[in-house]
Amino acid sequence: MKKLIIPVLIFIASVAAQAQQNKVSVLQDLEKNQPAGQKDTITATLKSSSRLFGSKDDLTSVIMIVPSGSVVSILDSDSTYFHVLFEEDKGFIYKRDAVINKPEQKQEKTIVSEEASQQSQQTHTQQVGRFSFLESKYGTNMAARLVAGKIWKGMNAEMVTDSWGRAKRINRENSENLIKEEWIYNNTWLYFENNTLVDWGPIKK
């Protein structure tokens, strides 16, 4: 009798396990087939204007300049970039340029005034115009670096101005064959020799 009970118990246990597995499969299928609209969309607001790259491995693949204050949908992220959707364009922005919005139960559409909308469009046009101007002047790769506010040794004074704007103060010293200049910005000094950037450092307060 005992020999008969053990196989019966094993059979019942295997049937129960199979039923449980079927339930898990059904739940997984339901999750896969869940409408996209039911999933929470994570958004972020740009705290400063940011370039939208077509590829994060190619900094010259700038699609557009996304204006400060714009809201983007986050598709994915890594340690440096957010993969985002802005209007109808997908691309990558620097994480440092955006702040993730706190999720709400139902996010109501913000009614943007006509004046704010025009201001946003104007900022966007200015950014795109600036990049286009620098691109025609220096090429795409160099323009991307200048729009990002980069400086490097060997730049001429005009390139530095295009990247950082005009210095607050310029100290100039002329000798026989050498013109030395010290450009003072808010927290940084830049040192030029014969119109070429050779050094920089923080201003000690």
Secondary structure, DSSP 8 states (H G I E B T S, - for coil): -HHHHHHHHHHHHHHHHHHHHHHHHHHHHHHHTS-GGGS---EEEESS-EEEEEETTEEEEEEEEE-TT-EEEEEEE-SSEEEEEETTEEEEEEGGGEEE----SS-------HHHHHHHHHHHHHHHHHHHHHHHHH-HHHHHHHHTT---TT-BHHHHHHHH---SEEEEEE-SS-EEEEEE-SSEEEEEETTEEEEEEE---
